[in-house]
Amino acid sequence: MILYLGNKKSITPSNVDTLGEQLKENYDIVTCSEVSNKLIRFLDMMRHIIKYRKSCQLLIVDTYSTWNFYYALMTAFFGKLFNIPYIPILHGGDLPKRLKKYPRMSQYLFGGASTNVTPSIYLKEAFDKEGYNTLYIPNNIELEQYTYRERGHIAPKLLYVRSFAKIYNTKMAIRVVKNLVEKYPDISLCMVGPDRDGSLEDTKTYAKELGLSDKVTFTGGLSKPEWIKLAGEYDIFINPTNFDNLPVSIVEAMALGFPIVSTNVGGLPFLIEDGVDGLLVDKNDDKMMSEKIDNLLTNPALCKTLSTHARAKADTYDWNVIKGQWDNIIKDIIK
């Protein structure tokens, strides 16, 4: 049996929801925790390890750079206590700072792992530099869920799909609309995602302050089928984040054929090749992002190129391509 620990979500699936279900094709998997309170979720995860300590052959834990770092640290402690091998899956774009700031805890967690897995070349390079055993396995999608639509002649209809959190710099998206509204009076922005730290209300208030309430729609969290259906009404995908690793939402946008305009932070330049399958701008540079969007709206040939190349890249992230890599790792550990 394999125990997979992460933050299970009822609306917007997280890695433990998606990868956990996919691994059930070949393995006996128990996943947790769906508890929303961070402290109680932590206790629930530790309870699961103790409960399954005799039958568990492998622990997998989603590892981020914030509170979840300590979930993973305690997973390592119990894994060593009960002689259960464990794999941290590295997601947090700020994890390299953790390695520098907390070297002893990092060595205990990542140095004691059977292996560390990351969906980001950016993080792999950072962990390799510190001497940790790290394997690159990209985040995946099930490609048949995403209907490709080639974008050529497009309208100023922008889409954002992500949680609302300060690190994702959602107010920048509002400033982009402000920059473009005079030239494109029919511009619209749809922002899809649940709130994480109060940023959703802050962003709504900011849009109102700039006189853009009629230009920006906030849907809250949507299920995957719901937002994929909604995506068919929009033409440009924007990602204004200040920190990132390898967001699945970008891969999904590629699969749908969006021309993507994203900030050039963390693992994003390893995912998006600027001018080939997306466009990159400097962190927090709303003017640069606005200029890139303006260029897309006046350059159908560029839109078409980005759209077709994005879909081709998304093909390489299909679960049918990726699952063999997970099989190899798991079989090596639990045999």
TAZI-V830089 format. One record per pair of residues at least 12 apart in sequence whose ideal C-beta (glycine too) atoms are under 6 Angstrom apart, sorted by the first residue. I is the first residue (numbers start at 0). J is the second residue. D is the distance in whole Angstrom. If there is no record, write none. Layout:
BEGIN
((I J D) (I J D))
END
This chain:
BEGIN
((0 27 5) (0 54 5) (0 55 5) (1 26 5) (1 28 5) (1 57 5) (2 29 5) (2 51 5) (2 55 5) (2 58 5) (3 15 6) (3 19 5) (3 28 6) (3 30 5) (3 59 4) (4 44 5) (4 60 4) (4 74 6) (5 61 4) (7 33 4) (10 220 4) (11 220 5) (14 61 5) (15 30 5) (15 61 6) (21 318 6) (31 44 6) (31 47 5) (32 44 5) (37 66 6) (41 70 6) (44 70 6) (48 77 5) (52 81 4) (55 83 5) (56 333 4) (57 84 6) (57 332 6) (57 333 5) (58 74 6) (58 78 5) (58 83 5) (58 85 4) (59 86 5) (60 74 4) (60 87 5) (61 88 5) (62 87 4) (62 89 5) (63 90 5) (63 91 4) (64 91 3) (64 93 4) (64 94 5) (64 97 5) (71 87 5) (71 108 6) (72 104 6) (72 108 5) (75 108 5) (75 111 6) (84 113 4) (84 332 5) (85 112 6) (86 113 6) (86 116 6) (87 112 6) (87 115 5) (88 116 5) (89 115 6) (89 117 4) (89 122 5) (90 244 5) (92 242 4) (92 243 5) (92 244 4) (92 265 4) (93 242 6) (95 125 4) (98 129 5) (109 131 5) (113 332 5) (114 132 5) (114 134 5) (115 131 6) (115 133 5) (116 134 5) (116 136 5) (117 133 6) (118 137 5) (118 138 4) (118 245 5) (119 244 5) (119 245 4) (119 266 4) (120 135 6) (120 269 4) (121 265 6) (121 266 4) (121 269 5) (123 135 5) (136 324 5) (137 316 6) (138 245 6) (138 247 5) (139 316 5) (139 318 5) (139 321 4) (140 250 6) (140 251 6) (140 316 6) (141 318 5) (142 317 4) (145 254 4) (145 255 5) (147 256 5) (147 310 5) (148 256 5) (149 256 5) (149 306 5) (150 234 6) (150 256 6) (150 258 6) (150 302 5) (150 306 4) (151 299 5) (151 302 5) (151 303 4) (152 299 5) (153 234 4) (153 302 6) (154 234 6) (155 183 4) (155 186 4) (155 296 6) (156 187 5) (156 233 5) (156 234 5) (157 188 4) (157 235 5) (157 237 5) (158 189 5) (158 233 4) (158 236 5) (159 172 5) (159 190 4) (159 237 6) (160 191 5) (160 226 6) (160 248 5) (161 192 5) (161 248 6) (162 192 5) (162 193 6) (162 195 5) (163 192 6) (163 194 5) (163 198 4) (163 199 4) (164 195 4) (164 196 5) (164 198 5) (165 198 6) (166 241 5) (166 242 5) (167 240 5) (168 239 5) (168 240 6) (168 241 5) (169 198 6) (169 202 5) (170 202 6) (170 205 5) (171 239 4) (171 285 5) (172 237 6) (172 239 5) (173 205 5) (173 206 5) (174 285 4) (175 285 5) (175 288 5) (175 289 5) (176 188 5) (176 211 6) (176 214 5) (177 209 5) (178 289 4) (179 289 5) (187 214 6) (188 215 5) (189 216 5) (190 217 5) (191 218 5) (191 221 5) (191 226 5) (193 220 4) (203 217 6) (230 255 5) (235 258 6) (235 292 6) (236 252 4) (236 257 4) (236 259 5) (237 260 5) (238 261 4) (239 262 6) (240 262 6) (241 282 6) (242 265 6) (243 264 6) (243 265 4) (243 267 6) (244 265 6) (244 266 5) (245 266 5) (245 270 6) (250 313 6) (250 316 5) (253 309 4) (253 312 6) (253 313 4) (254 313 4) (256 306 5) (256 310 5) (258 295 5) (258 302 5) (258 305 4) (258 306 6) (259 277 4) (260 278 5) (260 288 6) (260 291 5) (260 292 6) (262 280 6) (262 282 5) (263 279 4) (264 282 5) (275 308 5) (276 308 4) (276 309 4) (276 312 5) (278 291 5))
END
